[in-house]
């Protein structure tokens, strides 16, 4: 039973269930229509599948944009066909496809634009004997199926895409923490990887962050016209907050890459400061990585792993700030980069909520 519940939380499984149900319902409803329409009942499931999208808002959008594209394609095909009766069929088809693709550039159609050329060729192929009747059957039944698809999406566990967003945030979180820990280790060992290796790591992190941002946007879209939005408001808000806090840390990582790879503070004159800049910075990065890895408090009221991570990170950030403040090296580019990193580190910790300490209950 637990396995079934877990599977039903997957967006593609939910969409498959909704699409199957919407297609079956639309077929049965279409069969109840008068014979002139029920003979073409198979168009209704097509509309249902078109309209079943990841979110309620997307389903409604796909439904009306698809119908508009189909009607445009039908109208274009009929107009061109009537005006080119004396022209060879090959030229007529070519002209219809050319004009249909031009119409598809209309931004209002979005992802449904390709239905213009499809509908135009379909009308020319099977609907020219009675264009009006064919348009009513095809577009009408497609609209019926699309309406049922939107209804099913709204009623049957309307998706908020929370599972996907949580997974992608976790993936980005792991890469961010790993990147910070790798930099810290490089600073301690004095063996900084080549720029190409850092670039490869940065590309992998950028991709994870982009997937995370996209998932956050999908969650925001999914909340529109969704009856479950209020129930999951807290979770959706948490997803938005976590996504944006990781973005803040990613900005810091860009500055760190410049500092560690280009200026190599562990090898430059910056290490004239007591305790060595590289080691102090490494401690601060490890502290930030620990906070990134532990975004939540454990159940209970006493100090937990997050409290300890926050305490250590703030202490390490304080040592780095003191190092920058007390240093007499004011004309080195690496020093200014280090100052930017110290500021970014503080801001990252604040964005991650690391300035909030949980109070023990007496």
C-alpha positions in Angstrom: 0.0 0.0 0.0 2.8 2.4 0.9 4.4 1.7 -2.5 1.2 2.6 -4.3 0.9 5.9 -2.3 4.5 6.7 -3.1 3.9 6.1 -6.8 0.8 8.3 -6.8 2.9 11.2 -5.6 4.9 11.1 -8.8 3.7 13.8 -11.2 3.9 11.5 -14.3 1.9 8.8 -12.5 -0.8 11.3 -11.6 -0.9 12.7 -15.1 -1.2 9.2 -16.5 -4.2 8.4 -14.2 -5.9 11.7 -15.0 -5.4 11.3 -18.8 -6.7 7.8 -18.8 -9.7 8.7 -16.8 -10.5 11.8 -18.9 -10.1 9.9 -22.1 -12.5 7.1 -21.0 -15.0 9.6 -19.7 -14.9 11.7 -22.8 -15.4 8.7 -25.0 -18.5 7.6 -23.1 -20.0 11.1 -23.1 -19.3 11.5 -26.8 -21.2 8.2 -27.5 -24.3 9.7 -25.9 -24.4 12.5 -28.5 -26.5 12.4 -31.7 -25.3 10.0 -34.4 -23.7 12.8 -36.5 -21.4 13.4 -33.6 -21.1 10.1 -31.9 -19.8 8.6 -35.1 -16.7 10.7 -34.5 -16.4 10.0 -30.7 -12.7 9.3 -31.0 -12.0 13.0 -31.3 -13.1 13.6 -27.7 -10.4 11.5 -26.0 -7.9 13.4 -28.2 -9.1 16.7 -26.6 -8.9 15.1 -23.1 -5.3 14.1 -23.5 -4.4 17.5 -24.9 -5.9 19.2 -21.9 -4.4 17.1 -19.1 -1.3 19.0 -18.1 0.8 19.2 -15.0 -1.3 22.0 -13.4 -4.9 23.1 -13.5 -3.9 26.5 -15.0 -1.9 24.8 -17.7 -4.8 22.4 -18.5 -7.2 25.3 -19.0 -4.6 27.1 -21.1 -3.8 24.1 -23.2 -7.5 23.5 -23.8 -8.4 26.9 -25.2 -5.2 27.5 -27.1 -5.4 24.0 -28.8 -9.0 24.7 -29.8 -8.1 28.1 -31.2 -5.1 26.6 -33.1 -7.4 23.9 -34.6 -10.0 26.5 -35.7 -7.3 28.7 -37.3 -6.0 25.7 -39.2 -9.4 24.7 -40.4 -10.2 28.3 -41.5 -6.9 28.7 -43.3 -7.3 25.4 -45.1 -10.8 26.2 -46.3 -9.9 29.7 -47.5 -6.8 28.6 -49.4 -8.6 25.6 -50.9 -11.4 27.7 -52.2 -9.0 30.3 -53.7 -6.8 27.7 -55.4 -9.2 25.2 -57.0 -7.5 25.6 -60.3 -4.0 25.0 -58.8 -2.5 21.6 -58.6 -3.1 19.9 -55.2 0.6 19.8 -54.4 0.9 23.5 -54.6 -2.2 24.0 -52.6 -0.9 21.8 -49.8 2.5 23.5 -49.9 0.8 27.0 -49.6 -1.4 25.9 -46.8 1.5 24.5 -44.8 3.6 27.6 -45.5 0.8 29.9 -44.3 0.0 27.6 -41.3 3.6 27.8 -40.1 3.5 31.6 -40.4 0.3 31.7 -38.3 2.0 29.4 -35.7 4.4 32.2 -34.9 1.6 33.9 -33.1 2.8 34.0 -29.5 -0.6 33.5 -28.0 -0.7 29.9 -29.2 2.5 29.0 -27.3 3.1 25.2 -27.2 -0.2 24.5 -29.0 0.9 26.3 -32.2 1.7 23.1 -34.1 -2.0 22.3 -34.1 -2.5 25.0 -36.8 -0.6 23.1 -39.5 -1.9 19.7 -38.4 -5.6 20.9 -38.5 -5.1 22.6 -41.8 -3.7 19.5 -43.5 -6.4 17.3 -41.8 -9.1 19.6 -43.2 -7.7 19.5 -46.7 -7.4 15.7 -46.5 -10.8 14.7 -45.2 -13.0 17.7 -44.6 -13.3 19.6 -47.8 -16.5 17.9 -48.9 -18.4 19.7 -46.1 -15.9 21.9 -44.2 -18.4 23.4 -41.8 -19.8 20.1 -40.7 -16.3 18.6 -40.3 -15.2 21.6 -38.2 -18.1 21.3 -35.9 -17.5 17.6 -35.4 -13.8 17.8 -34.9 -13.5 21.0 -33.0 -16.7 20.4 -31.0 -15.7 17.0 -29.8 -12.2 18.0 -29.1 -13.5 20.9 -27.0 -15.8 18.4 -25.2 -12.8 16.2 -24.4 -10.7 19.1 -23.3 -13.4 20.4 -21.0 -13.6 16.9 -19.4 -9.8 16.9 -19.1 -9.7 20.2 -17.3 -12.5 19.0 -15.0 -10.7 15.8 -14.1 -7.4 17.7 -13.5 -9.3 20.0 -11.1 -11.1 17.3 -9.2 -8.7 14.3 -9.2 -5.7 15.2 -6.9 -5.1 18.5 -8.7 -1.3 18.6 -8.8 0.8 21.1 -7.0 4.1 19.5 -8.2 5.5 19.6 -4.7 7.2 16.2 -4.9 9.3 17.2 -7.9 10.2 20.5 -6.4 11.3 19.0 -3.1 13.5 16.4 -4.9 15.2 19.1 -7.1 15.8 21.3 -4.2 17.4 18.4 -2.3 19.6 17.6 -5.4 20.7 21.3 -5.7 21.3 21.4 -1.9 23.6 18.4 -2.0 25.6 19.8 -4.9 25.9 23.3 -3.2 27.2 21.7 0.0 29.5 19.4 -1.9 30.9 22.4 -3.8 31.6 24.3 -0.7 33.2 21.4 1.1 35.4 20.7 -2.0 36.6 24.3 -2.0 37.3 24.1 1.7 39.4 21.0 1.2 41.3 22.6 -1.6 42.2 25.6 0.5 43.5 23.4 3.4 45.5 21.1 1.1 46.9 23.9 -1.1 46.1 21.8 -4.2 43.5 23.8 -6.1 42.0 22.0 -9.0 42.5 23.4 -12.5 40.1 26.0 -13.8 38.6 23.5 -16.3 37.7 21.2 -13.4 36.0 24.0 -11.5 34.1 25.0 -14.7 32.8 21.4 -15.0 31.7 21.4 -11.4 30.1 24.8 -11.9 28.2 23.6 -15.0 26.8 20.7 -13.1 25.7 23.0 -10.3 24.1 25.5 -12.7 22.0 22.7 -14.3 20.8 21.5 -10.9 19.9 25.1 -9.9 18.1 25.7 -13.2 16.0 22.5 -12.7 15.3 23.7 -9.1 14.1 27.1 -10.3 11.9 25.6 -13.0 10.3 23.3 -10.4 9.7 26.3 -8.2 7.9 28.2 -11.1 5.8 25.1 -11.8 4.7 25.0 -8.2 3.7 28.7 -8.4 1.7 28.0 -11.6 0.1 25.0 -10.0 -1.4 27.1 -7.2 -3.6 29.0 -9.6 -7.2 27.9 -9.7 -6.2 24.9 -7.6 -8.6 23.9 -4.8 -5.7 22.4 -2.8 -3.5 25.5 -2.9 -4.6 26.8 0.5 -4.0 23.4 2.2 -0.4 23.3 0.9 0.3 27.0 1.2 3.0 26.4 3.9 4.8 23.8 1.9 4.8 25.9 -1.3 6.1 28.9 0.6 8.9 26.7 2.1 9.8 25.5 -1.4 10.0 29.1 -2.6 12.1 30.2 0.4 14.6 27.3 0.1 15.0 27.7 -3.7 15.8 31.4 -3.3 18.2 30.8 -0.4 20.2 28.3 -2.4 20.3 30.8 -5.3 21.8 33.3 -2.8 24.5 30.7 -1.9 25.2 30.0 -5.5 26.1 33.7 -6.0 28.6 33.4 -3.2 30.1 30.3 -4.9 30.7 32.3 -8.0 32.7 34.8 -5.9 34.5 31.9 -4.2 35.5 30.4 -7.5 37.1 33.6 -8.5 38.9 33.9 -5.2 40.1 30.4 -4.9 41.1 29.7 -8.5 42.4 33.1 -9.6 43.8 34.6 -6.5 44.8 31.5 -4.5 44.8 33.2 -1.0 46.5 30.2 0.6 49.6 30.9 -1.6 49.6 34.6 -1.8 50.6 37.4 0.6 47.2 37.2 2.2 48.5 34.4 4.4 50.6 36.8 6.2 47.6 37.3 8.4 47.7 35.1 11.6 46.4 31.5 11.2 46.5 31.7 7.4 43.7 33.0 5.3 43.1 29.7 3.5 42.4 27.9 6.7 40.1 30.5 8.1 38.2 30.7 4.9 38.0 26.9 4.7 36.4 26.8 8.2 33.8 29.3 7.1 33.0 27.3 4.0 32.6 24.1 5.9 30.3 25.9 8.4 28.2 27.2 5.6 28.1 23.7 3.9 26.9 22.2 7.2 24.0 24.7 7.4 23.1 24.0 3.8 23.0 20.3 4.6 20.7 20.7 7.6 17.9 23.0 6.6 15.4 21.8 9.3 15.4 21.4 13.0 14.8 18.0 14.5 11.6 17.4 16.4 11.8 18.5 20.0 12.8 21.6 21.9 16.5 21.2 22.7 19.5 22.0 20.6 19.9 19.8 17.6 22.2 19.3 14.6 21.0 22.4 12.9 21.6 24.5 16.0 25.1 23.2 16.3 25.8 23.8 12.5 24.5 27.4 12.8 26.6 28.1 15.9 29.8 26.8 14.3 29.1 28.6 11.0 28.5 31.9 12.7 31.6 31.5 14.7 33.7 30.7 11.6 32.1 33.6 9.7 33.0 35.9 12.7 36.7 34.8 12.5 36.7 35.5 8.7 35.2 38.9 9.2 37.7 39.7 11.9 40.6 38.6 9.7 39.4 40.9 6.9 38.8 43.8 9.3 42.2 43.6 11.0 44.3 42.9 7.9 46.8 45.5 6.8 46.8 44.2 3.3 44.6 46.7 1.6 45.9 46.9 -2.0 45.7 43.3 -3.1 43.0 42.3 -5.5 42.7 39.0 -3.7 42.1 40.9 -0.5 39.1 42.7 -2.0 37.8 39.5 -3.3 38.1 38.0 0.1 36.2 40.9 1.6 33.4 40.3 -1.0 33.3 36.6 0.0 33.1 37.5 3.7 30.1 39.7 3.0 28.5 37.1 0.8 29.0 34.4 3.4 27.2 36.5 6.0 24.3 37.2 3.6 24.1 33.5 2.7 23.8 32.5 6.3 21.1 35.1 6.9 19.2 33.9 3.8 19.4 30.3 5.1 17.9 31.5 8.4 21.2 30.8 10.2 20.7 33.9 12.4 17.7 32.3 14.0 18.5 30.3 17.1 15.9 28.1 18.7 15.4 28.7 22.4 15.4 25.9 24.9 12.2 25.5 26.8 12.8 25.4 30.6 
